[in-house]
Amino acid sequence: MSSEIVVTDNELPTKVVQAIAQGRKIEAIKLLREETGLGLANAKVLVDRAARRHAQQNPQVPGITEESNTGRLVGMMLLLFLAFGAYRFVAGA
């Protein structure tokens, strides 16, 4: 009879949770496998689930905003508009 360790994404070791919180998922998978003896696929599934839950608890990533590319988008649209206008001017002349 073998003794199996049952681990859920709610009961991960502290080191694993810390690695996930710091965005180091590969390290978290390695740590989880070392601590529990889980296979690669099972460890990855648990770490991915825990990472998604952590991301839901902290939805804002520092330094990234939704409007960060708005200026670039407006500039590209203006450039395309001017290029189209120049083409029409040259083609119509």
Phi and psi in radians as a Rosetta constraint file:
Dihedral C 1 N 2 CA 2 C 2 CIRCULARHARMONIC -1.678 0.35
Dihedral N 2 CA 2 C 2 N 3 CIRCULARHARMONIC 2.561 0.35
Dihedral C 2 N 3 CA 3 C 3 CIRCULARHARMONIC -1.615 0.35
Dihedral N 3 CA 3 C 3 N 4 CIRCULARHARMONIC 2.049 0.35
Dihedral C 3 N 4 CA 4 C 4 CIRCULARHARMONIC -1.737 0.35
Dihedral N 4 CA 4 C 4 N 5 CIRCULARHARMONIC 2.448 0.35
Dihedral C 4 N 5 CA 5 C 5 CIRCULARHARMONIC -1.691 0.35
Dihedral N 5 CA 5 C 5 N 6 CIRCULARHARMONIC 2.186 0.35
Dihedral C 5 N 6 CA 6 C 6 CIRCULARHARMONIC -1.802 0.35
Dihedral N 6 CA 6 C 6 N 7 CIRCULARHARMONIC 2.138 0.35
Dihedral C 6 N 7 CA 7 C 7 CIRCULARHARMONIC -2.243 0.35
Dihedral N 7 CA 7 C 7 N 8 CIRCULARHARMONIC 2.350 0.35
Dihedral C 7 N 8 CA 8 C 8 CIRCULARHARMONIC -1.957 0.35
Dihedral N 8 CA 8 C 8 N 9 CIRCULARHARMONIC 2.943 0.35
Dihedral C 8 N 9 CA 9 C 9 CIRCULARHARMONIC -1.213 0.35
Dihedral N 9 CA 9 C 9 N 10 CIRCULARHARMONIC -0.158 0.35
Dihedral C 9 N 10 CA 10 C 10 CIRCULARHARMONIC -1.558 0.35
Dihedral N 10 CA 10 C 10 N 11 CIRCULARHARMONIC -0.232 0.35
Dihedral C 10 N 11 CA 11 C 11 CIRCULARHARMONIC -2.124 0.35
Dihedral N 11 CA 11 C 11 N 12 CIRCULARHARMONIC 0.641 0.35
Dihedral C 11 N 12 CA 12 C 12 CIRCULARHARMONIC -1.312 0.35
Dihedral N 12 CA 12 C 12 N 13 CIRCULARHARMONIC 2.584 0.35
Dihedral C 12 N 13 CA 13 C 13 CIRCULARHARMONIC -1.042 0.35
Dihedral N 13 CA 13 C 13 N 14 CIRCULARHARMONIC 2.662 0.35
Dihedral C 13 N 14 CA 14 C 14 CIRCULARHARMONIC -1.000 0.35
Dihedral N 14 CA 14 C 14 N 15 CIRCULARHARMONIC -0.737 0.35
Dihedral C 14 N 15 CA 15 C 15 CIRCULARHARMONIC -1.053 0.35
Dihedral N 15 CA 15 C 15 N 16 CIRCULARHARMONIC -0.665 0.35
Dihedral C 15 N 16 CA 16 C 16 CIRCULARHARMONIC -1.172 0.35
Dihedral N 16 CA 16 C 16 N 17 CIRCULARHARMONIC -0.800 0.35
Dihedral C 16 N 17 CA 17 C 17 CIRCULARHARMONIC -1.073 0.35
Dihedral N 17 CA 17 C 17 N 18 CIRCULARHARMONIC -0.709 0.35
Dihedral C 17 N 18 CA 18 C 18 CIRCULARHARMONIC -1.113 0.35
Dihedral N 18 CA 18 C 18 N 19 CIRCULARHARMONIC -0.732 0.35
Dihedral C 18 N 19 CA 19 C 19 CIRCULARHARMONIC -1.116 0.35
Dihedral N 19 CA 19 C 19 N 20 CIRCULARHARMONIC -0.701 0.35
Dihedral C 19 N 20 CA 20 C 20 CIRCULARHARMONIC -1.117 0.35
Dihedral N 20 CA 20 C 20 N 21 CIRCULARHARMONIC -0.770 0.35
Dihedral C 20 N 21 CA 21 C 21 CIRCULARHARMONIC -1.081 0.35
Dihedral N 21 CA 21 C 21 N 22 CIRCULARHARMONIC -0.512 0.35
Dihedral C 21 N 22 CA 22 C 22 CIRCULARHARMONIC -1.572 0.35
Dihedral N 22 CA 22 C 22 N 23 CIRCULARHARMONIC 0.071 0.35
Dihedral C 22 N 23 CA 23 C 23 CIRCULARHARMONIC 1.389 0.35
Dihedral N 23 CA 23 C 23 N 24 CIRCULARHARMONIC 0.291 0.35
Dihedral C 23 N 24 CA 24 C 24 CIRCULARHARMONIC -1.812 0.35
Dihedral N 24 CA 24 C 24 N 25 CIRCULARHARMONIC 1.278 0.35
Dihedral C 24 N 25 CA 25 C 25 CIRCULARHARMONIC -1.187 0.35
Dihedral N 25 CA 25 C 25 N 26 CIRCULARHARMONIC -0.659 0.35
Dihedral C 25 N 26 CA 26 C 26 CIRCULARHARMONIC -1.106 0.35
Dihedral N 26 CA 26 C 26 N 27 CIRCULARHARMONIC -0.765 0.35
Dihedral C 26 N 27 CA 27 C 27 CIRCULARHARMONIC -1.102 0.35
Dihedral N 27 CA 27 C 27 N 28 CIRCULARHARMONIC -0.680 0.35
Dihedral C 27 N 28 CA 28 C 28 CIRCULARHARMONIC -1.089 0.35
Dihedral N 28 CA 28 C 28 N 29 CIRCULARHARMONIC -0.708 0.35
Dihedral C 28 N 29 CA 29 C 29 CIRCULARHARMONIC -1.122 0.35
Dihedral N 29 CA 29 C 29 N 30 CIRCULARHARMONIC -0.767 0.35
Dihedral C 29 N 30 CA 30 C 30 CIRCULARHARMONIC -1.073 0.35
Dihedral N 30 CA 30 C 30 N 31 CIRCULARHARMONIC -0.794 0.35
Dihedral C 30 N 31 CA 31 C 31 CIRCULARHARMONIC -1.089 0.35
Dihedral N 31 CA 31 C 31 N 32 CIRCULARHARMONIC -0.747 0.35
Dihedral C 31 N 32 CA 32 C 32 CIRCULARHARMONIC -1.104 0.35
Dihedral N 32 CA 32 C 32 N 33 CIRCULARHARMONIC -0.715 0.35
Dihedral C 32 N 33 CA 33 C 33 CIRCULARHARMONIC -1.137 0.35
Dihedral N 33 CA 33 C 33 N 34 CIRCULARHARMONIC -0.701 0.35
Dihedral C 33 N 34 CA 34 C 34 CIRCULARHARMONIC -1.146 0.35
Dihedral N 34 CA 34 C 34 N 35 CIRCULARHARMONIC -0.726 0.35
Dihedral C 34 N 35 CA 35 C 35 CIRCULARHARMONIC -1.303 0.35
Dihedral N 35 CA 35 C 35 N 36 CIRCULARHARMONIC -0.569 0.35
Dihedral C 35 N 36 CA 36 C 36 CIRCULARHARMONIC -2.009 0.35
Dihedral N 36 CA 36 C 36 N 37 CIRCULARHARMONIC -0.340 0.35
Dihedral C 36 N 37 CA 37 C 37 CIRCULARHARMONIC 1.397 0.35
Dihedral N 37 CA 37 C 37 N 38 CIRCULARHARMONIC 0.217 0.35
Dihedral C 37 N 38 CA 38 C 38 CIRCULARHARMONIC -1.173 0.35
Dihedral N 38 CA 38 C 38 N 39 CIRCULARHARMONIC 2.752 0.35
Dihedral C 38 N 39 CA 39 C 39 CIRCULARHARMONIC -1.332 0.35
Dihedral N 39 CA 39 C 39 N 40 CIRCULARHARMONIC 2.926 0.35
Dihedral C 39 N 40 CA 40 C 40 CIRCULARHARMONIC -1.036 0.35
Dihedral N 40 CA 40 C 40 N 41 CIRCULARHARMONIC -0.836 0.35
Dihedral C 40 N 41 CA 41 C 41 CIRCULARHARMONIC -1.099 0.35
Dihedral N 41 CA 41 C 41 N 42 CIRCULARHARMONIC -0.791 0.35
Dihedral C 41 N 42 CA 42 C 42 CIRCULARHARMONIC -1.137 0.35
Dihedral N 42 CA 42 C 42 N 43 CIRCULARHARMONIC -0.727 0.35
Dihedral C 42 N 43 CA 43 C 43 CIRCULARHARMONIC -1.114 0.35
Dihedral N 43 CA 43 C 43 N 44 CIRCULARHARMONIC -0.715 0.35
Dihedral C 43 N 44 CA 44 C 44 CIRCULARHARMONIC -1.106 0.35
Dihedral N 44 CA 44 C 44 N 45 CIRCULARHARMONIC -0.755 0.35
Dihedral C 44 N 45 CA 45 C 45 CIRCULARHARMONIC -1.048 0.35
Dihedral N 45 CA 45 C 45 N 46 CIRCULARHARMONIC -0.806 0.35
Dihedral C 45 N 46 CA 46 C 46 CIRCULARHARMONIC -1.120 0.35
Dihedral N 46 CA 46 C 46 N 47 CIRCULARHARMONIC -0.749 0.35
Dihedral C 46 N 47 CA 47 C 47 CIRCULARHARMONIC -1.157 0.35
Dihedral N 47 CA 47 C 47 N 48 CIRCULARHARMONIC -0.718 0.35
Dihedral C 47 N 48 CA 48 C 48 CIRCULARHARMONIC -1.083 0.35
Dihedral N 48 CA 48 C 48 N 49 CIRCULARHARMONIC -0.740 0.35
Dihedral C 48 N 49 CA 49 C 49 CIRCULARHARMONIC -1.090 0.35
Dihedral N 49 CA 49 C 49 N 50 CIRCULARHARMONIC -0.794 0.35
Dihedral C 49 N 50 CA 50 C 50 CIRCULARHARMONIC -1.141 0.35
Dihedral N 50 CA 50 C 50 N 51 CIRCULARHARMONIC -0.638 0.35
Dihedral C 50 N 51 CA 51 C 51 CIRCULARHARMONIC -1.160 0.35
Dihedral N 51 CA 51 C 51 N 52 CIRCULARHARMONIC -0.699 0.35
Dihedral C 51 N 52 CA 52 C 52 CIRCULARHARMONIC -1.112 0.35
Dihedral N 52 CA 52 C 52 N 53 CIRCULARHARMONIC -0.737 0.35
Dihedral C 52 N 53 CA 53 C 53 CIRCULARHARMONIC -1.118 0.35
Dihedral N 53 CA 53 C 53 N 54 CIRCULARHARMONIC -0.712 0.35
Dihedral C 53 N 54 CA 54 C 54 CIRCULARHARMONIC -1.137 0.35
Dihedral N 54 CA 54 C 54 N 55 CIRCULARHARMONIC -0.686 0.35
Dihedral C 54 N 55 CA 55 C 55 CIRCULARHARMONIC -1.146 0.35
Dihedral N 55 CA 55 C 55 N 56 CIRCULARHARMONIC -0.597 0.35
Dihedral C 55 N 56 CA 56 C 56 CIRCULARHARMONIC -1.222 0.35
Dihedral N 56 CA 56 C 56 N 57 CIRCULARHARMONIC -0.550 0.35
Dihedral C 56 N 57 CA 57 C 57 CIRCULARHARMONIC -1.308 0.35
Dihedral N 57 CA 57 C 57 N 58 CIRCULARHARMONIC -0.503 0.35
Dihedral C 57 N 58 CA 58 C 58 CIRCULARHARMONIC -2.180 0.35
Dihedral N 58 CA 58 C 58 N 59 CIRCULARHARMONIC 1.312 0.35
Dihedral C 58 N 59 CA 59 C 59 CIRCULARHARMONIC -1.216 0.35
Dihedral N 59 CA 59 C 59 N 60 CIRCULARHARMONIC -0.395 0.35
Dihedral C 59 N 60 CA 60 C 60 CIRCULARHARMONIC -1.675 0.35
Dihedral N 60 CA 60 C 60 N 61 CIRCULARHARMONIC 2.187 0.35
Dihedral C 60 N 61 CA 61 C 61 CIRCULARHARMONIC -1.658 0.35
Dihedral N 61 CA 61 C 61 N 62 CIRCULARHARMONIC 2.229 0.35
Dihedral C 61 N 62 CA 62 C 62 CIRCULARHARMONIC -1.050 0.35
Dihedral N 62 CA 62 C 62 N 63 CIRCULARHARMONIC 2.367 0.35
Dihedral C 62 N 63 CA 63 C 63 CIRCULARHARMONIC 1.556 0.35
Dihedral N 63 CA 63 C 63 N 64 CIRCULARHARMONIC -0.086 0.35
Dihedral C 63 N 64 CA 64 C 64 CIRCULARHARMONIC -2.054 0.35
Dihedral N 64 CA 64 C 64 N 65 CIRCULARHARMONIC 2.168 0.35
Dihedral C 64 N 65 CA 65 C 65 CIRCULARHARMONIC -2.219 0.35
Dihedral N 65 CA 65 C 65 N 66 CIRCULARHARMONIC 2.759 0.35
Dihedral C 65 N 66 CA 66 C 66 CIRCULARHARMONIC -1.184 0.35
Dihedral N 66 CA 66 C 66 N 67 CIRCULARHARMONIC -0.591 0.35
Dihedral C 66 N 67 CA 67 C 67 CIRCULARHARMONIC -1.564 0.35
Dihedral N 67 CA 67 C 67 N 68 CIRCULARHARMONIC 0.188 0.35
Dihedral C 67 N 68 CA 68 C 68 CIRCULARHARMONIC -1.145 0.35
Dihedral N 68 CA 68 C 68 N 69 CIRCULARHARMONIC -0.452 0.35
Dihedral C 68 N 69 CA 69 C 69 CIRCULARHARMONIC -1.856 0.35
Dihedral N 69 CA 69 C 69 N 70 CIRCULARHARMONIC 0.151 0.35
Dihedral C 69 N 70 CA 70 C 70 CIRCULARHARMONIC -1.101 0.35
Dihedral N 70 CA 70 C 70 N 71 CIRCULARHARMONIC -0.781 0.35
Dihedral C 70 N 71 CA 71 C 71 CIRCULARHARMONIC -1.077 0.35
Dihedral N 71 CA 71 C 71 N 72 CIRCULARHARMONIC -0.722 0.35
Dihedral C 71 N 72 CA 72 C 72 CIRCULARHARMONIC -1.132 0.35
Dihedral N 72 CA 72 C 72 N 73 CIRCULARHARMONIC -0.726 0.35
Dihedral C 72 N 73 CA 73 C 73 CIRCULARHARMONIC -1.104 0.35
Dihedral N 73 CA 73 C 73 N 74 CIRCULARHARMONIC -0.796 0.35
Dihedral C 73 N 74 CA 74 C 74 CIRCULARHARMONIC -1.098 0.35
Dihedral N 74 CA 74 C 74 N 75 CIRCULARHARMONIC -0.730 0.35
Dihedral C 74 N 75 CA 75 C 75 CIRCULARHARMONIC -1.089 0.35
Dihedral N 75 CA 75 C 75 N 76 CIRCULARHARMONIC -0.741 0.35
Dihedral C 75 N 76 CA 76 C 76 CIRCULARHARMONIC -1.151 0.35
Dihedral N 76 CA 76 C 76 N 77 CIRCULARHARMONIC -0.693 0.35
Dihedral C 76 N 77 CA 77 C 77 CIRCULARHARMONIC -1.134 0.35
Dihedral N 77 CA 77 C 77 N 78 CIRCULARHARMONIC -0.712 0.35
Dihedral C 77 N 78 CA 78 C 78 CIRCULARHARMONIC -1.115 0.35
Dihedral N 78 CA 78 C 78 N 79 CIRCULARHARMONIC -0.755 0.35
Dihedral C 78 N 79 CA 79 C 79 CIRCULARHARMONIC -1.075 0.35
Dihedral N 79 CA 79 C 79 N 80 CIRCULARHARMONIC -0.784 0.35
Dihedral C 79 N 80 CA 80 C 80 CIRCULARHARMONIC -1.096 0.35
Dihedral N 80 CA 80 C 80 N 81 CIRCULARHARMONIC -0.712 0.35
Dihedral C 80 N 81 CA 81 C 81 CIRCULARHARMONIC -1.084 0.35
Dihedral N 81 CA 81 C 81 N 82 CIRCULARHARMONIC -0.782 0.35
Dihedral C 81 N 82 CA 82 C 82 CIRCULARHARMONIC -1.161 0.35
Dihedral N 82 CA 82 C 82 N 83 CIRCULARHARMONIC -0.694 0.35
Dihedral C 82 N 83 CA 83 C 83 CIRCULARHARMONIC -1.129 0.35
Dihedral N 83 CA 83 C 83 N 84 CIRCULARHARMONIC -0.724 0.35
Dihedral C 83 N 84 CA 84 C 84 CIRCULARHARMONIC -1.128 0.35
Dihedral N 84 CA 84 C 84 N 85 CIRCULARHARMONIC -0.740 0.35
Dihedral C 84 N 85 CA 85 C 85 CIRCULARHARMONIC -1.083 0.35
Dihedral N 85 CA 85 C 85 N 86 CIRCULARHARMONIC -0.732 0.35
Dihedral C 85 N 86 CA 86 C 86 CIRCULARHARMONIC -1.141 0.35
Dihedral N 86 CA 86 C 86 N 87 CIRCULARHARMONIC -0.697 0.35
Dihedral C 86 N 87 CA 87 C 87 CIRCULARHARMONIC -1.079 0.35
Dihedral N 87 CA 87 C 87 N 88 CIRCULARHARMONIC -0.811 0.35
Dihedral C 87 N 88 CA 88 C 88 CIRCULARHARMONIC -1.105 0.35
Dihedral N 88 CA 88 C 88 N 89 CIRCULARHARMONIC -0.654 0.35
Dihedral C 88 N 89 CA 89 C 89 CIRCULARHARMONIC -1.143 0.35
Dihedral N 89 CA 89 C 89 N 90 CIRCULARHARMONIC -0.812 0.35
Dihedral C 89 N 90 CA 90 C 90 CIRCULARHARMONIC -1.232 0.35
Dihedral N 90 CA 90 C 90 N 91 CIRCULARHARMONIC -0.732 0.35
Dihedral C 90 N 91 CA 91 C 91 CIRCULARHARMONIC -1.192 0.35
Dihedral N 91 CA 91 C 91 N 92 CIRCULARHARMONIC -0.536 0.35
Dihedral C 91 N 92 CA 92 C 92 CIRCULARHARMONIC -1.454 0.35
Dihedral N 92 CA 92 C 92 N 93 CIRCULARHARMONIC -0.284 0.35
